[in-house]
């Protein structure tokens, strides 16, 4: 029967199942590499993920063979009749295969780095191609990966050539015109069904991957090429004024607007400090790279990875339930500066030239000398433009301004950055507002040759650090070095004149998705609620603080600058969504907004007890108990009033955060 088919169809009958099977094998490899044994998929979820994933894979194979199916049967361009076109189609198939295979490689690397599949937001790394390239070179075995890619492509080319040759040597089938038309129509219908993948009005779509409450089931389902271009096509964000107006009253109450005006959408309000400390104190903000709570000592991590920050927390203020809206450093800096979550889907808000000029509460620190220290280049993520246009007279220190040597792709080491910042602060006019942004706690996790007394631990195993939330001993020692650098900086600061009138504030730019360790709530893990990617310590330390305190209230990174202004006794004009953590009038509605960026982003709201999450389109909504041993259990049915409240506030913040940046220039706040 096989030999009675046209040669084109013989080729496709071998090629399509074989390549689809290869992609299924790669999906199994993804499962083995990244599944969490502490929260395994149930069998039904695994089977459905594999079944849906196979259909996405098959669609991509159908797209690959479609030009060949349409043109390859024409006699004068057939690979089975013309030697030249045999090589032409060989080049075509090997080129498309190489293109697909590169996506698989990048997808595996992206997931191992960020615990999310490769999507359109990854193009932001191309905007700083030199930095991204160097990071990849320093973090991954690029040469061996390249050899593997070359070998895979060589094997593919060899097998395709052999298949072309084999079928070319077979006898032609005796096919009449009627049979040829029937074969062609039949094959076309089969390919159409395989590509459409459903017997319904609508084809199989990426949104069907979100069928389970278990996050990894969705991740396992995606085909990396399909998913990337789905998110590319649908990734832009724009505001809808009608939706903004719909939630205006809720948001105005949430942030304390007195002069409400639904027509003009007024969010402006004058805010006075509720918790001043000292008289025009200096402010030093330290934003620590990937300083996830579950990895730190303040979470009770038995490995005690951050004893210096823990000591500061024990002698100052510690906010245990502080959440960044999202992951990504550029997004975090945007949130810090603007007191808005970054809801931009394509790239980051800092890269959007239309909204780079924002009113920042930092602008209201009148009479303050302002400076910003970063170990690498401020061109990364376009934070230079955002910082300089949002705060007047800001002195920006970056790579090239320091005498310390460059350590790796991220610039000078954290400890050198702190030493350079301290040296700079000694020359700044008081009072000053200064930000120090570290970046060393990144792959390749470099420890500099001159570490000023720091000693990496060599007496600990990979199994032990994984048990408590780290990926490797190398990452654990990098985290410890970041903390040691903080301790070194504070030792220098204590010897200075500026120390006695300075408030030091520390927090992580974001957490880290993944396994969060045995010492944390189950829901922190990426295989459950993924709160580990949002929860970071928020520590305030100052010799001006007379009584240390631990706060359990939920606050967000959007609240950072309002809270800092309150401590500095600064009155300011509020135009965005941040609120003073010390203002008791907000304590009955303490929530933190979260967003996981994708084409159909997951948005949510963290409360004291529950976490509400939903897809932007309303699917997958649920209310989850944060400290439960079964965190994926949906409690919506018994808490319908709370669900409505949290849902309205979630969408209100989301829609408002799209709108405000276009009407929040410095001059708009005056």
C-alpha positions in Angstrom: 0.0 0.0 0.0 2.8 2.4 0.9 4.5 2.0 -2.5 1.2 2.8 -4.3 1.2 6.3 -2.9 2.9 9.3 -4.6 6.5 9.7 -3.5 5.7 13.1 -1.9 3.2 11.4 0.4 5.6 8.6 1.2 8.1 11.2 2.3 5.5 13.0 4.5 4.2 9.8 6.0 7.7 9.1 7.4 8.9 12.7 8.0 5.9 14.1 9.9 5.5 11.4 12.6 9.3 11.1 13.0 9.8 14.8 13.6 6.7 15.1 15.8 8.1 12.2 17.9 11.4 14.1 18.3 9.5 17.1 19.7 7.6 14.8 22.1 10.9 13.4 23.3 12.1 17.0 23.9 9.0 17.7 25.9 9.7 14.6 28.1 13.2 15.9 28.5 11.8 19.3 29.6 9.6 17.5 32.2 12.5 15.4 33.5 14.8 18.5 33.8 12.3 21.0 35.4 9.5 19.1 37.2 9.4 19.6 40.9 9.5 16.2 42.8 8.0 17.9 45.8 4.9 18.8 43.8 4.5 16.3 41.0 1.8 16.5 38.3 -1.1 14.2 38.8 -1.2 11.5 36.0 -4.3 13.1 34.3 -2.6 16.5 34.1 0.6 15.0 32.8 -1.2 13.0 30.1 -3.3 16.1 29.0 -0.2 18.3 28.9 1.5 15.7 26.7 -1.5 15.3 24.5 -2.1 19.0 24.0 1.7 19.5 23.6 1.8 16.8 20.9 -0.9 18.7 18.9 1.0 22.0 19.2 4.2 20.1 18.0 2.3 18.5 15.1 1.0 21.9 14.0 4.6 23.3 13.8 5.6 20.3 11.8 2.7 20.8 9.4 3.7 24.4 9.0 7.2 23.3 8.1 6.0 20.8 5.4 3.3 22.9 3.9 5.4 24.6 1.2 6.9 21.3 0.3 3.4 19.7 0.1 2.2 22.5 -2.2 5.2 22.7 -4.4 7.1 19.4 -4.1 4.7 17.5 -6.2 5.4 19.6 -9.2 7.5 17.6 -11.6 10.2 20.2 -12.4 10.8 21.2 -8.8 10.4 17.8 -7.2 13.3 16.5 -5.1 12.6 13.0 -6.4 13.1 14.0 -10.1 15.5 16.9 -10.0 18.9 16.7 -8.3 19.2 20.4 -7.9 15.8 20.7 -6.2 16.7 17.8 -3.9 19.4 20.0 -2.5 17.1 23.0 -2.5 14.5 21.2 -0.3 17.3 19.8 1.8 18.5 23.3 2.5 14.9 24.4 3.2 14.1 21.6 5.7 17.5 21.9 7.5 17.1 25.7 7.8 13.6 25.5 9.3 14.7 22.6 11.6 17.7 24.7 12.8 15.4 27.6 13.4 13.0 25.5 15.5 15.9 23.8 17.3 17.4 27.1 18.3 14.1 28.0 20.0 14.3 24.8 22.0 17.8 25.5 23.1 17.0 29.1 24.1 13.7 27.9 25.7 15.6 25.4 27.9 18.1 28.0 28.9 15.5 30.7 29.6 13.5 28.3 31.8 16.6 27.2 33.7 17.4 30.9 34.3 13.9 32.4 35.0 11.6 29.4 35.5 9.3 30.6 32.6 9.1 29.6 29.0 10.6 31.7 26.3 8.2 34.4 25.3 8.2 37.7 23.5 9.5 39.6 26.5 12.9 37.9 26.0 13.5 40.3 23.1 14.4 42.9 25.7 17.7 41.0 26.1 18.6 41.9 22.5 18.4 45.6 23.3 21.6 45.1 25.4 23.1 42.4 23.1 26.7 42.8 24.3 25.7 42.3 28.0 23.3 39.4 27.2 25.9 37.7 25.0 28.6 38.0 27.7 26.3 36.7 30.4 25.4 33.7 28.3 29.1 33.1 27.5 30.1 33.3 31.2 27.1 31.3 32.5 26.6 28.4 30.1 28.9 25.9 28.3 28.4 27.7 25.0 31.0 25.7 23.0 29.6 22.4 24.0 26.0 23.6 23.3 27.2 24.8 19.9 28.8 21.5 19.2 25.5 19.8 20.2 23.5 22.1 17.9 25.8 21.4 15.0 25.7 17.7 15.6 21.9 17.6 15.8 21.7 19.6 12.5 24.2 17.3 10.8 22.2 14.2 11.8 19.0 15.8 10.6 20.5 16.8 7.2 22.0 13.3 6.8 18.7 11.5 7.6 16.7 13.8 5.3 19.2 13.3 2.5 19.0 9.5 3.0 15.2 9.7 3.0 15.1 11.7 -0.2 17.5 9.3 -1.9 15.7 6.2 -0.7 12.3 7.4 -2.0 13.8 8.7 -5.2 15.1 5.1 -6.0 11.7 3.6 -5.4 9.4 2.9 -8.3 6.8 5.4 -9.3 3.3 4.5 -8.4 0.9 4.0 -11.3 -1.5 6.9 -10.5 -4.3 8.1 -12.7 -5.3 11.8 -12.7 -8.4 11.0 -10.7 -6.4 9.1 -8.1 -3.8 11.9 -8.0 -6.5 14.5 -7.3 -8.1 12.2 -4.6 -4.7 11.6 -2.9 -4.0 15.3 -3.0 -7.3 16.4 -1.6 -7.2 13.7 1.0 -3.7 14.6 2.1 -4.6 18.3 2.2 -7.6 17.6 4.4 -5.5 15.5 6.8 -2.9 18.2 7.0 -5.6 20.8 7.6 -7.1 18.8 10.5 -3.6 18.2 11.9 -2.9 21.9 11.8 -6.3 23.1 13.0 -6.2 20.3 15.6 -9.8 20.5 16.6 -13.2 19.6 15.2 -14.9 22.9 16.3 -15.4 26.4 15.1 -12.1 27.6 16.6 -8.7 25.9 16.2 -6.4 24.8 19.1 -5.2 27.9 20.8 -2.4 28.6 23.3 -4.9 29.5 26.0 -6.0 25.9 26.2 -2.7 25.1 27.8 -4.0 26.8 31.0 -6.3 23.9 31.8 -4.9 23.0 35.3 -4.4 24.7 38.6 -0.9 23.3 38.6 1.4 25.9 37.0 3.8 23.4 35.6 1.1 21.6 33.6 0.7 24.8 31.6 4.5 25.2 31.2 4.9 21.6 30.0 2.2 22.0 27.4 3.7 24.9 25.4 5.6 24.4 22.2 8.5 26.9 22.4 8.2 28.2 18.8 4.4 28.3 18.9 4.3 30.0 22.3 6.9 32.6 21.4 5.1 33.8 18.3 1.7 33.6 20.0 3.0 36.0 22.7 4.7 38.2 20.1 1.5 38.6 18.1 -0.7 39.4 21.2 1.7 41.1 23.5 1.2 44.8 23.3 -0.6 46.7 26.1 -2.9 49.7 25.7 -5.3 51.4 28.1 -9.0 51.4 27.8 -10.4 54.6 29.3 -13.9 53.0 29.8 -12.4 50.2 31.9 -10.3 52.7 33.8 -13.4 54.8 34.6 -15.3 51.6 35.6 -12.8 51.0 38.4 -12.0 54.7 39.2 -14.0 54.9 42.4 -12.5 51.7 43.8 -8.9 52.9 43.0 -9.6 56.4 44.3 -10.7 55.0 47.6 -7.8 52.6 47.7 -5.2 55.3 47.4 -7.0 58.0 49.4 -8.1 60.5 46.7 -10.1 63.3 48.3 -11.0 65.3 45.2 -12.6 62.5 43.2 -13.5 63.2 39.6 -14.5 60.3 37.4 -14.6 62.5 34.3 -11.0 63.7 34.5 -9.8 60.6 36.3 -8.0 62.5 39.0 -5.5 60.5 41.1 -3.6 63.5 42.4 -3.5 64.0 46.2 -1.3 65.8 48.7 0.2 63.4 51.2 1.7 64.3 54.5 4.2 62.1 56.4 2.8 59.8 59.1 6.0 58.4 60.6 8.9 60.9 60.4 12.3 59.7 61.7 14.9 62.4 62.4 15.3 65.8 60.9 15.9 65.7 57.1 17.7 62.4 57.3 19.8 61.1 54.5 18.3 58.2 52.6 20.2 55.3 51.2 18.2 52.8 49.3 19.9 49.5 48.5 18.2 47.3 45.9 19.6 43.8 46.1 19.6 41.6 43.0 17.3 38.5 43.3 17.1 38.9 47.1 14.2 36.4 47.5 12.9 36.1 51.0 13.0 32.3 51.0 16.7 32.3 50.3 17.5 34.9 53.0 18.1 34.4 56.7 15.0 36.6 57.6 12.8 33.7 56.4 14.4 31.4 59.0 16.5 29.7 56.3 18.6 27.1 58.3 21.6 27.8 56.0 21.7 31.4 57.3 22.8 32.9 53.9 22.4 36.5 54.9 23.4 37.1 58.6 24.3 40.7 58.0 20.9 41.7 56.6 19.3 39.6 59.4 21.2 41.6 62.0 20.0 44.9 60.4 16.4 43.5 60.4 16.7 42.6 64.1 17.8 46.1 65.0 15.4 48.0 62.7 12.1 47.5 60.9 11.3 44.3 59.0 8.3 43.9 56.8 7.8 40.2 56.3 5.1 40.4 53.7 6.6 42.7 51.1 5.9 41.8 47.5 7.3 43.0 44.2 4.6 43.1 41.4 6.7 41.0 39.0 10.1 39.6 38.2 12.7 41.4 36.2 15.1 44.1 37.4 14.1 46.8 34.9 10.5 46.3 35.9 11.5 46.6 39.6 13.4 49.9 39.0 10.4 51.3 37.1 8.1 50.3 40.0 10.5 51.9 42.5 10.7 55.2 40.6 7.0 55.5 39.7 5.1 53.6 42.4 3.3 51.7 39.6 3.5 48.1 38.7 5.0 47.5 35.3 2.2 46.0 33.2 3.8 46.5 29.8 3.6 43.1 28.0 6.0 43.7 25.1 9.4 44.6 26.7 9.4 46.7 29.8 8.0 50.1 30.6 11.5 51.5 31.0 12.0 50.8 27.3 8.9 52.6 26.2 9.9 56.0 25.0 6.3 57.3 25.3 6.3 56.9 29.1 9.9 57.3 30.1 9.2 60.7 31.6 7.4 60.0 34.9 6.6 62.0 38.0 8.4 60.3 40.9 8.0 60.9 44.6 11.8 61.2 44.6 11.3 64.5 42.8 9.6 65.9 45.9 12.7 65.5 48.0 13.4 69.2 47.7 16.9 70.3 48.8 18.2 66.7 48.6 21.3 65.8 46.7 20.4 62.8 44.6 22.6 60.0 43.3 22.4 56.5 41.8 25.1 53.9 41.8 25.0 50.8 39.6 27.9 48.5 39.0 27.4 48.0 35.3 26.0 50.2 32.5 22.9 52.4 33.1 22.0 51.9 29.4 20.8 48.4 30.3 17.0 48.3 30.1 17.1 52.1 29.3 17.0 52.8 33.1 19.3 55.7 32.3 16.5 57.5 30.4 13.9 56.7 33.0 16.0 57.8 36.0 17.3 61.0 34.5 13.9 62.1 33.1 12.0 61.3 36.3 14.3 62.9 38.9 16.0 66.2 38.2 19.7 66.8 39.1 20.3 63.1 39.6 24.0 62.2 39.6 24.3 58.8 37.9 27.4 56.7 38.7 28.1 53.6 36.5 30.7 51.4 35.0 33.5 53.7 33.8 33.1 56.1 36.7 34.9 53.8 39.1 38.5 52.9 39.8 37.5 49.3 40.8 38.1 46.7 38.1 35.3 45.1 36.1 34.5 41.6 37.4 32.2 40.2 34.8 29.3 41.1 32.5 27.5 42.9 35.3 30.4 45.3 35.9 32.3 45.8 39.1 31.6 43.4 42.0 29.0 44.2 44.7 31.6 44.8 47.3 33.5 47.2 45.1 30.2 48.9 44.2 29.5 49.5 47.9 33.0 50.8 48.5 32.7 53.1 45.5 29.2 54.3 46.7 30.5 54.9 50.2 33.4 56.9 48.7 30.8 58.9 46.7 28.5 59.5 49.6 31.4 61.0 51.6 31.6 63.8 49.0 27.8 64.4 48.5 26.1 67.3 50.1 23.7 66.4 53.0 20.9 65.7 53.1 21.2 63.2 50.3 19.0 60.6 48.6 21.0 57.8 47.1 20.2 54.5 45.5 22.7 51.6 45.3 21.6 48.8 42.9 23.6 45.6 43.0 23.8 43.1 40.2 26.4 40.5 41.1 23.9 37.9 42.4 23.4 36.7 38.8 24.9 34.0 36.7 27.8 33.5 36.4 27.9 34.2 40.1 31.5 35.6 40.1 33.4 36.1 43.3 36.1 38.7 42.7 39.8 37.9 43.5 39.8 40.7 46.1 36.7 40.0 48.2 37.9 41.8 51.4 37.9 38.8 53.6 34.9 36.9 52.2 35.3 33.1 52.2 33.0 30.9 50.1 31.7 27.8 51.9 33.2 24.6 50.6 31.8 22.3 53.3 28.2 22.1 52.0 26.7 19.9 49.4 24.5 20.6 46.4 21.7 18.5 48.0 21.8 20.6 51.1 21.5 24.0 49.4 18.8 22.7 47.0 16.9 21.5 50.1 16.6 25.2 51.2 15.8 27.0 48.0 19.1 27.4 46.1 19.9 26.0 42.7 23.6 25.3 43.4 26.4 25.9 45.9 27.7 28.5 43.5 24.5 30.5 43.7 24.4 30.0 47.5 27.9 31.5 47.9 27.1 34.3 45.5 24.0 35.2 47.7 26.3 35.0 50.8 28.8 37.3 49.1 26.0 39.9 48.3 25.1 39.8 52.0 28.8 40.1 53.1 29.1 43.1 50.8 26.1 44.7 52.6 27.9 44.1 55.9 31.1 45.5 54.6 29.3 48.7 53.5 27.6 49.1 56.8 31.0 48.8 58.6 32.4 51.6 56.4 29.2 53.7 56.9 29.3 53.4 60.7 32.7 55.1 60.7 31.5 58.0 58.6 29.9 61.4 59.6 26.8 60.7 57.5 25.9 57.5 59.3 24.2 59.0 62.4 21.6 60.9 60.4 20.9 58.2 57.7 18.1 55.8 57.1 19.2 52.7 55.2 16.5 50.7 53.3 17.1 47.3 51.8 14.9 45.2 49.6 15.2 42.7 46.7 14.4 43.8 43.2 12.4 40.6 42.9 12.3 37.1 44.2 13.1 33.9 42.3 10.7 31.3 41.0 11.3 27.7 41.6 11.6 25.4 44.7 11.6 27.6 47.8 12.8 25.1 50.4 11.5 23.1 53.2 11.4 26.0 55.6 8.8 28.0 53.7 5.1 27.7 53.1 4.2 25.2 50.4 2.5 28.0 48.3 5.8 29.9 47.8 7.0 27.3 45.3 6.6 27.8 41.5 4.7 24.4 41.5 2.0 26.0 43.6 1.3 29.8 44.0 4.8 31.1 42.9 4.9 33.6 45.7 8.6 33.0 46.0 9.1 35.1 42.9 7.4 38.1 44.5 8.2 38.0 48.2 11.3 39.8 49.2 12.5 41.2 52.6 12.0 44.9 53.2 14.4 46.1 55.9 14.7 49.6 57.3 17.7 50.3 59.5 18.9 53.5 61.1 20.6 54.7 64.3 17.6 57.0 64.4 15.2 54.0 65.1 14.8 53.6 68.8 12.6 50.5 68.9 13.0 47.6 66.4 9.8 46.1 65.1 8.5 43.4 62.8 5.5 44.2 60.6 3.1 41.5 59.3 1.0 43.8 57.1 1.1 43.2 53.4 2.8 45.9 51.4 4.0 46.2 47.8 7.1 47.6 46.1 4.8 50.4 44.8 4.6 51.5 48.5 8.4 51.8 48.9 8.8 55.5 48.0 5.7 56.7 49.8 6.9 54.9 52.9 10.4 56.4 52.6 9.0 59.9 52.1 7.0 59.4 55.3 10.2 58.5 57.3 12.1 61.5 55.8 9.3 63.8 56.8 8.6 64.7 53.2 5.2 65.9 52.0 4.6 65.0 48.4 2.2 65.0 45.5 0.9 61.5 44.9 -0.2 60.7 41.3 0.2 57.0 41.2 -0.8 53.9 43.3 1.7 53.7 46.1 0.7 54.2 49.8 2.6 54.8 53.0 3.1 51.6 54.9 2.9 53.5 58.1 -0.4 55.1 57.4 -2.9 53.2 59.6 -5.9 54.4 57.6 -5.0 51.9 54.9 -4.5 48.9 57.1 -8.0 47.5 56.4 -7.1 47.2 52.7 -3.5 46.1 52.6 -2.9 44.2 49.4 -0.1 43.7 46.9 -0.7 43.4 43.2 1.2 40.8 41.1 1.5 40.1 37.4 3.2 37.3 35.5 3.7 38.6 32.0 2.5 36.7 29.0 0.1 37.1 26.2 -2.8 36.5 28.6 -1.0 37.6 31.8 -1.8 36.2 35.2 -2.8 39.0 37.5 -3.5 38.8 41.2 -3.7 40.3 44.6 -2.0 39.1 47.7 -3.9 39.6 51.0 -3.2 38.7 54.6 -4.7 35.3 54.2 -5.6 34.7 50.6 -4.1 35.2 47.2 -6.5 35.9 44.3 -5.3 35.0 40.8 -6.8 35.1 37.4 -5.9 35.3 33.8 -6.5 38.7 32.2 -9.4 37.3 30.2 -11.1 36.0 33.4 -10.2 32.4 33.0 -8.5 30.4 35.7 -9.7 32.6 38.5 -9.3 31.3 42.0 -8.8 32.2 45.7 -6.0 30.4 47.4 -5.0 30.2 51.1 -1.4 31.4 51.3 -0.3 29.4 54.4 -2.3 26.2 53.6 -0.7 22.8 53.1 -3.0 22.5 50.1 -2.4 25.9 48.5 -4.0 25.0 45.1 -7.4 24.4 46.7 -9.8 27.1 45.4 -11.7 28.8 48.3 -13.9 31.0 46.0 -17.2 29.3 46.7 -17.2 30.0 50.4 -15.8 33.5 50.0 -17.7 35.0 47.2 -17.9 38.6 48.7 -14.1 38.6 49.2 -13.5 37.2 45.7 -15.6 40.1 44.2 -13.7 42.7 46.3 -10.3 41.3 45.4 -11.2 40.7 41.7 -12.4 44.3 41.3 -9.3 45.7 43.0 -7.0 43.4 40.9 -8.5 44.6 37.6 -8.7 48.1 38.9 -5.0 48.3 39.6 -4.2 46.5 36.3 -6.3 48.8 34.1 -5.2 52.0 36.0 -1.5 51.0 35.8 -1.9 50.9 32.0 -3.5 54.4 31.9 -1.6 56.5 34.4 1.9 56.4 32.8 0.6 58.4 29.8 -0.6 61.2 32.1 2.0 61.2 34.8 4.8 63.5 33.4 6.6 65.7 35.9 4.7 68.8 34.7 1.4 66.9 35.2 2.0 66.7 39.0 2.5 70.4 39.5 
